[in-house]
Amino acid sequence: MDLKNNNVLITGGAGYIGSWVTRYLLEKGYKVMVVDKLSFGSESLKGLLGNSKFQFKNCDIRNIELYKHHLKNNQSVIHLAAIVGEKACKKNKEETNSVNFLATLKLAEVSAHYGVKNFIFMSTASSYGVQDINQVADENTVLKPVSLYAISKINSEKELLNKFSDKLNITIFRPSTVHGISARMRFDLIVNHLVLDAFKKNEITILGPKMWRPLMWVGEPSRIFHNVLQSEESKIKSQVFNLGTNDENFQKIEIARLIKENFVSNLKINVVDKDPDLRSYRVNFDKIYNILNYQPSKKIVEAMEEIFFSLKKNLYSDLNSQKYRN
Ligand SMILES: NC(=O)c1ccc[n+]([C@@H]2O[C@H](COP(=O)([O-])OP(=O)(O)OC[C@H]3O[C@@H](n4cnc5c(N)ncnc54)[C@H](O)[C@@H]3O)[C@@H](O)[C@H]2O)c1
């Protein structure tokens, strides 16, 4: 297939999702420029140095002067860099606003100025927040965020669509919570941390067992970004898509059961009814299936198996390290 839009600038390309996206697009034949300040180290990019199609700028996305000239050569921007997750956002409220919101708008403005065509923004399904569990949230459902993190993403979504829809092909994704192995590993995400606890202690604790979460393998965003960059404008311009699959909305207790049934038969499961994290949402993914023909490539149990494998093979230097947690 002839590639369209084959120069891509990825912010946050060294991160948990970004290091998959960077590799996947390089494999598909894109030229990739990553802008990332390496908040969690440089390990995830090391294997890419020397690839003639890969370039890297180590800087804060807010210093746009340092990398804006690269936007001239790129038809597409995939914007992943952010303060990610409520714990990190609460600790750095001002930074959350300046990185997640203000820098996003500045990046869009400069991208439009330099003639970038596609601007993909990674929002979050956490924006649905606390939903009536009898309803499954689609892209038109009223958002009910319960975190600064989600609010920073919703504000960005609105402003991007309001201010830049006529200048850029804006495509917004609200992804499910992600799991699985990545070159920049995270053990603070629900599936990964439960698998780690099961592996280390044969015991896990589930807060809010009945609360709902849509889940997705970490490699999936890469595939959908490639799809968007090769799609007709009419399918992706000014569109918001939930990213995930209808089959993988889970109550938290089901995640525990899957681990016990498939991997640790003597697992002790502690249940605490209350969770300080109030989010509970089931998400409908018909739109992405119908318009972009997207179906996930990996089921949750397969991804869990890979995490167990990596733990058994001792692939992490220090499992307690902060570099695995946002
Ligand atoms: N992981 C999930 O479950 C999930 C779910 C929904 C949405 N998302 C979104 O996907 C994107 C990627 O998430 P992730 O899990 O890979 O997070 P991550 O924290 O692993 O990656 C973020 C990357 O951005 C970089 N970064 C942060 N601030 C920066 C700045 N000011 N300048 C330059 N680089 C900066 C970090 O160094 C890191 O490499 C984020 O926008 C996040 O909101 C993630």
The ligand as a Tripos MOL2 file, in Angstrom:
@<TRIPOS>MOLECULE
LIG
   44    48     1     0     0
SMALL
NO_CHARGES

@<TRIPOS>ATOM
      1 N1         -2.6240    4.6020   29.6750 N.am      1 LIG1
      2 C1         -3.9510    4.6690   29.5980 C.2       1 LIG1
      3 O1         -4.6850    3.7880   30.0960 O.2       1 LIG1
      4 C2         -4.5990    5.8190   28.8740 C.ar      1 LIG1
      5 C3         -5.9870    5.7930   28.7410 C.ar      1 LIG1
      6 C4         -6.6060    6.8430   28.1020 C.ar      1 LIG1
      7 C5         -5.8650    7.8840   27.5730 C.ar      1 LIG1
      8 N2         -4.5210    7.8760   27.7010 N.ar      1 LIG1
      9 C6         -3.7700    9.0160   27.1130 C.3       1 LIG1
     10 O2         -2.7580    8.4930   26.2600 O.3       1 LIG1
     11 C7         -1.6090    9.3350   26.2930 C.3       1 LIG1
     12 C8         -0.3760    8.5180   26.6440 C.3       1 LIG1
     13 O3         -0.5620    7.9080   27.9300 O.3       1 LIG1
     14 P1          0.5190    6.9060   28.5360 P.3       1 LIG1
     15 O4         -0.1960    5.9030   29.3550 O.co2     1 LIG1
     16 O5          1.4120    6.4480   27.4480 O.co2     1 LIG1
     17 O6          1.3080    7.8760   29.5170 O.3       1 LIG1
     18 P2          2.8610    8.0410   29.8120 P.3       1 LIG1
     19 O7          2.9390    8.8880   31.0320 O.co2     1 LIG1
     20 O8          3.5390    6.7280   29.8050 O.co2     1 LIG1
     21 O9          3.3930    8.8650   28.5710 O.3       1 LIG1
     22 C9          3.3790   10.2660   28.4980 C.3       1 LIG1
     23 C10         4.6690   10.6970   27.8290 C.3       1 LIG1
     24 O10         4.6160   12.1100   27.6750 O.3       1 LIG1
     25 C11         5.8400   12.6720   28.0860 C.3       1 LIG1
     26 N3          5.5780   14.0210   28.5950 N.ar      1 LIG1
     27 C12         4.7970   14.3780   29.6390 C.ar      1 LIG1
     28 N4          4.8140   15.7120   29.7880 N.ar      1 LIG1
     29 C13         5.6150   16.1920   28.8080 C.ar      1 LIG1
     30 C14         6.0250   17.5090   28.4500 C.ar      1 LIG1
     31 N5          5.6230   18.5920   29.1220 N.pl3     1 LIG1
     32 N6          6.8550   17.6500   27.3930 N.ar      1 LIG1
     33 C15         7.2900   16.5590   26.6960 C.ar      1 LIG1
     34 N7          6.9430   15.2930   27.0020 N.ar      1 LIG1
     35 C16         6.1000   15.1260   28.0500 C.ar      1 LIG1
     36 C17         6.3820   11.7530   29.1610 C.3       1 LIG1
     37 O11         7.8050   11.8710   29.2670 O.3       1 LIG1
     38 C18         5.9260   10.3760   28.6610 C.3       1 LIG1
     39 O12         6.9180    9.7890   27.8640 O.3       1 LIG1
     40 C19        -1.9070   10.4450   27.2810 C.3       1 LIG1
     41 O13        -2.3520   11.5780   26.5850 O.3       1 LIG1
     42 C20        -3.0300    9.8550   28.1160 C.3       1 LIG1
     43 O14        -3.8490   10.8610   28.6620 O.3       1 LIG1
     44 C21        -3.8720    6.8740   28.3400 C.ar      1 LIG1
@<TRIPOS>BOND
     1     1     2 1
     2     2     3 2
     3     2     4 1
     4     4     5 ar
     5     4    44 ar
     6     5     6 ar
     7     6     7 ar
     8     7     8 ar
     9     8     9 1
    10     8    44 ar
    11     9    10 1
    12     9    42 1
    13    10    11 1
    14    11    12 1
    15    11    40 1
    16    12    13 1
    17    13    14 1
    18    14    15 2
    19    14    16 1
    20    14    17 1
    21    17    18 1
    22    18    19 2
    23    18    20 1
    24    18    21 1
    25    21    22 1
    26    22    23 1
    27    23    24 1
    28    23    38 1
    29    24    25 1
    30    25    26 1
    31    25    36 1
    32    26    27 ar
    33    26    35 ar
    34    27    28 ar
    35    28    29 ar
    36    29    30 ar
    37    29    35 ar
    38    30    31 1
    39    30    32 ar
    40    32    33 ar
    41    33    34 ar
    42    34    35 ar
    43    36    37 1
    44    36    38 1
    45    38    39 1
    46    40    41 1
    47    40    42 1
    48    42    43 1
@<TRIPOS>SUBSTRUCTURE
     1 LIG1         1 GROUP 0 **** ****
